[in-house]
Amino acid sequence: MLNLHNHTTYSDGRFSPRDIVEAAIRAGLSAVGISDHYRTKRVRSLLPSGIDEYVEHVRRLAIHYKNRIRVLVGVEIDASAERTEDIAYLPAAQLNKMDFLLFENVQDDEAGGLGLWELFDMRKELEPPVGLAHNDIARNFAEIDHSVLIPVLETSDLFLELCPSPRHGKLQRPLYRHSAEFFARLKNTKVGLSLGTDTHDSLDDVGNVDDAYAFVQEHGLEKNLIDRRFGI
Ligand SMILES: [Zn+2]
């Protein structure tokens, strides 16, 4: 099992990448992704000048732990143009050194996030798998018919994260459970899914993917999990 969404002291997380990796091993995960915030005004985050060192650090850990767990490196990009000043000019060459990229607040009007169509254009420059982190699909895409949205996600090769963290819940339930009807329709489509806990301050969160995986099983979405794209 892969948890693709964990922050470290490289951005606003409390623990080092090594702490996260060791927590993932203890939790019995087969792979873990480090996904610190890329430059945003909202929280402490990685500047472009710090990206190379960050990637090298996580790559060294990946080698060190390679017989015990697969370690992936990515970043989380805030799609709010107000908070990420260079959102339209992302350093693609640096970002393309990563294993995956997460975008938060896409199509989220309240957060001033870019629309899916704008991300669509940006995505052409980006080589790694790109996903939407903890998106409130039911709210943000309320005006787009599922029969339109699903082919768009397939064509643009954007995966969706299932985030069980209470940080992103509504009415004490994870966001994906509010969009169950939509997710049920992803069975037998090419839309990828990832599990990500958005770990910040508790190492217990690293292994806390059970509800998200149960949701995958409830809707027969095992084949949508993007784990195999990483050879997991
Ligand atoms: Zn996050």
Boltz pocket constraint, residues with backbone or C-beta under 6 A from the ligand:
constraints:
  - pocket:
      binder: B
      contacts: [[A, 5], [A, 7], [A, 35], [A, 76], [A, 133], [A, 198]]
      max_distance: 6.0
